[in-house]
Amino acid sequence: MRGTPSLIRKINRSNIIGLIQKRGSLSRSEISRISGLSLPSVSRIIDSLIQEGILKEIGKGKSLRGKKPLLIDINSDHQYVFGVEISRKGQIILCNLTGKVLRREQYFPDPSQGPLSIANQLSKKITQLSHSLNLLPNKIAGVGIGTPGFLFKAGPLISQSPFFGWNSINAVEIFEKSFPYPVIVENVAKASAIAEKMYGYGKQFDNFFYIFTDWGVGGGFFTGGALYRGINGNAGEFGHTIIEQNGVPCYCGNLGCLEQYTSTDAIVREARSFNKNIKDFDSVMNAFQLGDSKIIALIEKSGEILGKGVANIINLLNPEAIIIGGEIARKCPIYIQSAIEQARGAVFSLEARKTPVITSQLGEEAVAMGMASDVISRFINGNLPIKREE
């Protein structure tokens, strides 16, 4: 089936922007040559994007002979975006349209206060930041917010969970009402996967599964170079795959969810059972650094259980790679090594056992970076709704 003219124009527009993002400043003739589009078509699209403010002419390039070509690049300061992570150690970053981080701040909300309280706090925080930087609302393309997830199954233990309150409220609607500009909401695992694809090892692969190992455990699956969200946007709930029948109770109401063995909260819970000095994951790490044999064994065991889940993913999806990020992955190499060893032995196909399992190197800003890049991509490709107070 042939595409409509408007769809073809949209695809060509996206391809041209993508070329400039990937290669840097280019002339119209270079874009025409690389993309395979005719020079008149390229010129029309670029002229339109310059008029919109997304692209700009930055001066003349080099030429071996003849007239020097005008170079085109992203107009980085045309608009700005905020990327946010809602967690115990959250982040707020401000980026320009090239994704350059211009401002970063730590943000320490208590997620258990629920979406409404967090939305009010966040709106005030971003308004204060905008005022301090003399940014008017019409210069902000949008806000991307990474959340713990929302509208999910919950059992009796939800009241003791940091996710309490998120299970029964549509966080998208709450956040959309709190800002005068477009808002994109995604769970923290998918946000990290987006960042990995844009800035990390994921750039090498079209098909990979990203695992988020933090206070919760989740995933994001890229296939054909795009994030697979599923029919309702809920794909990737890796932490709620059941790893043990009649196992540890989960706040979702099930028994034996992977998250209850492999997250920071799970590790802290188990560590407290034999060490009353453990208060949080930082104290677990302190004990680990001091060589506490029980803590080391606990982290290794948690990694082994994660490895069973990794093997399940490889057996089911056969991705090019598994990439593991989040706080545990950043801080505990033995956790990752235990997972790799367990997965290697549990993968069915001998060829699939060669699947690379890689530790992300993006750091603690991954969620905020992923959300900012998602807003940038939607905005420059014309997929972000206009919602501004002038």
C-alpha positions, 0 to 999 in steps of 0.5 A, spaced: 500 500 500 502 506 497 503 512 503 499 518 502 503 525 500 502 527 507 505 521 510 511 521 505 512 528 507 512 527 514 517 521 513 521 525 509 521 530 514 523 526 519 529 523 515 532 529 514 532 531 521 535 525 523 540 525 518 542 532 521 542 530 528 546 524 527 551 527 522 551 534 524 551 540 519 550 539 512 548 542 506 542 541 502 546 538 496 549 533 501 542 531 504 539 530 497 545 525 496 545 522 502 537 521 503 536 520 496 531 525 495 531 530 490 534 537 491 527 541 490 524 536 495 529 537 500 529 544 499 522 545 500 522 541 507 528 545 509 525 551 508 519 549 512 523 547 518 527 553 518 520 557 518 518 553 523 524 555 527 527 548 528 533 548 523 537 554 521 542 556 516 549 557 520 554 559 514 558 557 509 561 550 508 568 548 504 568 547 497 573 544 492 571 548 487 565 553 485 560 556 490 561 554 498 554 551 500 550 554 506 550 549 512 544 547 515 543 545 523 538 544 528 536 551 531 538 548 538 535 554 542 529 555 539 525 551 544 527 547 551 525 541 554 525 539 561 526 531 563 524 529 570 525 522 574 520 521 579 524 517 584 527 517 591 533 520 588 530 524 582 533 528 577 530 534 573 534 537 567 533 542 562 536 541 555 536 544 548 533 541 542 540 538 541 539 534 547 545 538 551 544 539 558 543 546 560 541 545 567 541 539 572 538 539 579 537 533 584 529 532 586 527 528 592 520 527 592 517 521 596 513 517 590 508 514 596 505 521 596 502 519 590 501 523 583 497 529 585 502 531 590 508 530 586 505 534 580 503 540 584 510 540 587 513 538 580 509 544 577 512 549 582 519 546 581 519 547 574 516 554 574 521 556 579 527 554 575 524 557 568 523 564 572 530 563 574 533 562 567 528 567 564 524 562 560 517 564 558 512 558 557 512 559 550 519 557 549 518 550 553 516 545 548 514 540 553 516 536 559 517 529 559 516 525 566 519 518 568 514 515 573 514 509 577 508 507 573 500 507 574 494 504 573 496 497 575 494 491 579 495 492 586 494 487 593 494 488 600 502 490 600 501 496 596 500 500 602 507 499 604 510 500 597 513 506 595 508 505 589 502 506 593 497 511 590 500 510 583 496 504 582 489 507 581 490 514 578 491 516 571 498 520 572 498 522 565 491 526 566 494 529 573 500 531 570 497 534 563 493 539 568 499 541 572 503 544 566 501 550 561 505 546 555 505 538 553 507 533 557 509 526 556 509 521 561 512 514 561 515 509 566 522 509 569 524 503 565 522 505 558 525 512 559 531 509 561 531 504 555 530 510 550 536 514 553 540 507 552 538 507 545 539 515 544 546 515 548 548 509 550 550 502 547 543 501 544 545 505 539 549 499 536 543 495 536 536 495 532 533 489 537 535 489 544 532 488 551 533 494 556 533 491 564 532 497 569 534 494 576 533 499 581 527 500 587 523 497 582 525 492 576 522 493 569 524 493 562 524 496 555 524 492 548 527 495 542 525 492 535 526 494 529 530 501 532 523 503 535 521 502 542 515 496 543 510 499 547 504 493 546 497 494 544 496 498 551 503 501 552 504 496 557 509 492 554 516 491 558 513 489 565 519 484 566 519 485 574 512 482 574 514 476 571 513 470 576 520 467 577 517 462 583 511 459 584 508 461 591 514 465 592 515 472 596 508 476 596 508 482 591 505 489 592 501 487 585 498 481 589 502 476 586 507 471 589 514 470 586 515 476 582 522 477 579 522 484 582 521 481 589 528 478 589 532 483 584 530 490 586 534 495 591 528 494 596 528 486 595 535 486 597 534 491 603 529 487 606 533 481 606 539 484 608 535 487 614 533 480 616 540 478 618 543 485 619 539 490 623 544 496 621 541 496 614 537 502 613 537 503 606 541 501 599 546 506 601 547 502 607 547 495 604 553 498 599 557 500 605 557 493 608 558 490 601 564 495 601 567 493 607 567 486 605 560 483 609 560 476 606 553 475 608 551 481 604 556 479 598 552 472 598 545 476 598 547 480 592 550 474 588 544 470 589 539 476 587 543 477 581 543 469 579 535 470 580 535 476 575 539 471 570 534 466 570 529 472 568 535 474 563 535 467 560 527 467 559 528 474 555 533 471 550 529 464 550 523 468 548 525 474 544 532 472 541 534 480 541 541 482 539 543 484 546 541 485 553 543 491 556 542 492 564 542 499 567 539 502 574 542 503 581 544 496 582 547 495 575 551 501 576 554 499 583 554 492 583 558 488 578 558 482 582 550 482 581 551 483 573 556 477 573 552 473 577 546 474 572 550 473 566 553 466 569 546 464 570 543 466 564 548 463 560 547 456 563 539 457 562 539 459 555 536 453 550 539 455 544 547 454 544 547 460 539 543 464 543 548 463 549 552 468 545 547 474 546 551 480 549 549 482 556 552 489 557 552 494 563 549 501 561 554 506 562 549 512 562 549 514 570 543 516 574 541 521 569 538 516 564 531 516 566 531 524 565 535 524 559 530 519 556 524 523 557 527 529 555 530 526 548 523 523 547 520 530 548 525 533 543 524 527 538 516 528 538 517 536 538 521 536 532 517 531 528 511 534 529 508 529 534 507 533 540 501 537 541 500 544 542 498 546 549 501 553 551 499 559 555 502 565 551 
